[in-house]
Amino acid sequence: MTELLHFLLVNWPELLTLAREHIFLVVISTGFAVLFGVPLGILLTRIKSLRTPILGFANIMQTVPSLALFGLLIPIPFIGGIGARTAIIALALYSLLPVIRNTVTGILGIDPKLREAAVAMGMTGGQMLRLVELPLAMPVILTGIRVAVVISVGVATVAAAVGAGGLGTYIFRGLRQNDNNLLLAGALASALLALLCDFALGQFEKSYAIGERASSRRKFVGLGVVAVLALVVGIGFLPNFRSEISNLKSGSGEEKKIVVASKDFTESIILAEILAQMLEKRGIAVERKLELGGNLAHDGLLSGQIDVYPEYTGTAYSAILKHKPITDPQAVYDQTKTEYADKFKLGVSPPLGFSNDFAILIRGDVARKNNLKTISDAVPLAKNWQAGFGQDFMSRADGYPGFKKAYGFNFAKQPREMDLSLTYRALQSSELDIIAGNSTDGLIAALDLFQLADDRHYFPPYTAVFISRQEFDALDATLEQLRNAISTDEMRRLNYEVDGKKRTPREVAAEWVGKI
C-alpha cells in the first residue's frame, strides 16, 4: 500500500490526464447514445414492427467483444481510425441497448388510464409525449442512462488499445511491465469513476420519486459530482484545446508535425521516444501516438494518420507481407525494403543495430537445475509442461505450428493462448512452464527467466528498423543517425530500466539521446 501511495503522489498529473481522457470518452459516447437512443425508443413505442430489428441490432452490439468491435471499426472511412473517434463510436454502440430498452419500457409501462385522460383533455400526440409520457417515464429512462454510463466507464479501458488514451493505458502498461502499481492505479481509478457516475445519476433518478425539497437536495448533490467530473475534463482538455487553436493559427505554410507512433510494448515505446526526442532536438514538431495494439501502427501509416513507427523485419516479412520465414537477415531486410516501397509506398530505415527475436523462455531455477541450454535440451522434459503463448505467436507463419514441428514438441496439455504480457506473470508464478517472449525484454532479467538457444535456427531474423512515409527530409537524416546505434545488450538494458527499475520510457529515452 505504501508503494501505491508513493506511486500516486509521483504520478498524479498523468493519472489526472488519463482520467480526463476517460471521462471525455464516456461523456461524449453516452451523449451520442442518449441523443439517438431516446428518440429511437420513443419511435418504437409508436411503431411496433420496428422493435425486433432495432432492439436486435442493439443486442448484437452488446454481445460483440469490445476489442473486436474496435478492430472492426478501425478500417471504416470517416468513422474508424486511430484515436478517440473509433472509441467514441464503439462505446456509443455499446450504450444504445439500455437507453433504447428503458425508454420503451418506461413509456409502455405508463397506466393506460392516464393516456385516456390526456386524450379526453384534448392533448395532441406531441403534448401527451412532453407533458405525460416523458415525465412519468423519466425515472426508468434515467436508470437506462445510468447503466449505459457505467458500462461505458468499464469498456472505455479497452480504448487504450486503439490509441484513445484513458485509464486503460495504465492497465495495459501494468500488464506489460509486470507492475502492480500501474494495474491498481488504473483499475481503482476506473472503479472510482464508475461509482461516482453511478452515484451522481442515482441522485437524479431518486429525485423523481421523492418530495420537492429532498428532490432539490439530491439534484444539487448530483450536479456537484457532475461539476467535479466536468472540472477534471476541463483542466485536462484546455491545454489540448489551446494547442489545436495554435496549430490552426500557424497556417499551412509551415511544415506539419511528424506523427511518431509505437506498438503496445516497452521496447517499441522506447524506440519511438528516442526518435521523437531526436527530432525535437532538431527543432521539428512531433506528435506522439504511442501504445497502439495489433497492426494499428501499420494501418495508421497506410491511412496517413501516422508518419513513422518502429518495426522488425521478420514481422514485416512474415506477418505483413505473408512470406514463409527464411533465416538470412540481409535477404529479409532487402526484400522487405523493396516490397514495402513497391506495395505500400513506405520506406524502411537502415537497421538500428539489434534484433528482437522470439525468445523461448523458462524459469531460471528450472534451467539451472536441469542444465538446460537449448530448446532441444528442453524437448524431453517438456511433455508434461504447460506451455502458454501469445495470440501473435499462435497464429503467425513463423510461430507455434512450425516451431512445434521443427523441434518435435509433444505437449500433453494444449498450450494456453493468452495475452503476451500475461504469459510472463504466469511463467513467474509457475502457472506456465514455457513461453515465447522477446529476446530483448527487460522482464527476462527482472523475473529471473532463461532464454533457450534456438539451436535449430527456426526463427527468422527480427532486425529492428523504422517504417515511415517518405515525406520528410529531416526524418530521413535522423533515421540515418540511428543506423547501427543500438546494440542488443544496450536495448535489453534500456528495456530493463523501464520494466525492471520502473522508470518511464520518456526518461530512459532522454538519457540515451543525451549521450549521442
DAGILIN-V550877 format. One line per field, one symbol per residue. ss: DSSP state (h for helix, s for strand, l for the rest). phi: phi as a letter, one per 40 degrees, with the letter a starting at -180 (. if undefined). psi: psi as a letter, one per 30 degrees, with the letter a starting at -180 (. if undefined). A space follows every 10 residues. Layout:
ss = ???
phi = ???
psi = ???
This chain:
ss = lhhhhhhhhh hhhhhhhhhh hhhhhhhhhh hhhhhhhhhh hhhhhhlhhh hhhhhhhhhh hhhllhhhhh hhhhllllll lllhhhhhhh hhhhhhhhhh hhhhhhhhll lhhhhhhhhh llllhhhhhh hhhhhhhhhh hhhhhhhhhh hhhhhhhhhh hhlllllhhh hhhhhhhllh hhhhhhhhhh hhhhhhhhhh hhhhhhhlll lhhhhhhhhh hhhhhhhhhh hhhhhhhhhh hhhhhhhhhl lllllllsss sssllhhhhh hhhhhhhhhh hllllsssss sslllhhhhh hhhllllsss sshhhhhhhh llllllllhh hhhhhhhhhh hhhhlsssll llllsllsss ssshhhhhhh lllshhhhhl lhhhllssss hhhhhllllh hhhhhhhlll lllllssslh hhhhhhhhll lllsssssll llhhhhllss ssslllllll llsssssssl llhhhhhhhh hllllllhhh hhhhhhhhhl llllhhhhhh hhhlll
phi = .cccccdccc bccccccccd cccdcccccc ccccdcccdc ccccccbccc cccccccccc ccccddcccd cccdcccgbc hchcdccccc ccccccdccc cccccccccc ddcccccccc cgcccccccc cbccdccddc cccccccccc ccdccccccc cbgcggccdc cccccccfbc ccdccccccc cccccccccc ccccccccbb cccccccccc cccccccccc ccccdccdcc cccccccccc gccccccccb baccadcccc cccdcccccc ccgccbbbbb gccfcccccc cccgcbbaac abcccccccc cgcccbbcdc cccccccccc cccbfbbbcc dchabbcdbc bbcccccccb fcbbccdcdc ccdbcccabc dcccbcccbd dcccccbgcb ccbcdccacd cccccccccg cbbabbbbcb cccdccbfbb ccccccfccc cbccabbacc bbcccccccc ccdfcbcccc ccccccdccc cgccdccccc cccccc
psi = eeeeeeeeee geeeeeeeee eeeeeeeeee eeeeeeeeee eeeffejeff eeeeeeeeee effkkeeeee eefefkkfea akafeeeeee eeeefeeeee eeeeeeeffk kfeeeeeeef fgkleeeeee feeeeefeee eeeeeeeeee eeeeffffff fggfalffee eeeeeeghjf eeeeeeeeee eeeeeeeeee feeeefffga leeeeeeeee eeeeeeeeee eeeeeffeee eeeeeeeeff lfflklkkjk lllhleeeee eeeeeeeeee fggkkkkkil hklbgeeeee eefgflfklk lkeeeeeeee fhlkklgjee eeeeeeeeee eeefhlkkll kfflkilkjj klkeeeeeeg hkeleeefee ffegljlkll eeefflegbe eeeeeefhki kekkkkklke ffeeeeeegg flfkljbkfg kffeeeghlk kkkifghekl kikklkklki fjeeeeeeee ffkhfjleee eeeeeeeeee fhlkeeeeee eeeff.
